Amino acid sequence: MDQGEIITQQLEGLNAKLSEINHNMLKVFWIVAVFALLYFGLMIYLLFIR
């Protein structure tokens, strides 16, 4: 194999792994955001409406 082909394959593998990590981090972000909104909604409810 040519050196350029080896580097290209390695970069494609790295790109796929980074895309998977990015997808997982976005899932974590949205889960944390939902719970943060629920928490702050509860705090506002307990402070002002109750």
C-alpha positions as CSV (number, residue, x, y, z in Angstrom):
1,M,0.0,0.0,0.0
2,D,1.0,3.6,-0.6
3,Q,1.8,5.7,2.4
4,G,-1.0,8.2,1.4
5,E,-3.6,5.4,1.3
6,I,-2.6,4.3,4.8
7,I,-2.9,7.8,6.2
8,T,-6.2,8.3,4.4
9,Q,-7.6,5.1,6.0
10,Q,-6.4,6.1,9.4
11,L,-8.0,9.5,9.0
12,E,-11.3,8.0,7.9
13,G,-11.3,5.7,11.0
14,L,-10.5,8.6,13.2
15,N,-13.2,10.7,11.7
16,A,-15.8,7.9,12.2
17,K,-14.8,7.6,15.9
18,L,-15.0,11.3,16.5
19,S,-18.4,11.5,14.8
20,E,-19.6,8.7,17.1
21,I,-18.2,10.6,20.2
22,N,-19.9,13.8,19.0
23,H,-23.3,12.0,18.6
24,N,-23.0,10.5,22.1
25,M,-22.0,13.9,23.7
26,L,-25.1,15.5,22.0
27,K,-27.3,12.9,23.6
28,V,-25.8,13.5,27.0
29,F,-26.2,17.3,26.5
30,W,-29.9,17.0,25.7
31,I,-30.6,14.6,28.7
32,V,-28.8,17.1,31.0
33,A,-30.7,20.0,29.5
34,V,-34.1,18.3,30.0
35,F,-33.3,17.6,33.7
36,A,-32.0,21.1,34.2
37,L,-35.2,22.6,32.8
38,L,-37.3,20.3,35.1
39,Y,-35.2,21.3,38.1
40,F,-35.4,25.1,37.5
41,G,-39.1,24.8,36.7
42,L,-39.7,23.1,40.0
43,M,-37.6,25.8,41.8
44,I,-39.6,28.6,40.2
45,Y,-42.9,26.8,41.1
46,L,-41.8,26.3,44.7
47,L,-40.6,29.9,45.1
48,F,-43.3,32.0,43.4
49,I,-46.5,30.0,42.8
50,R,-46.7,28.0,46.0
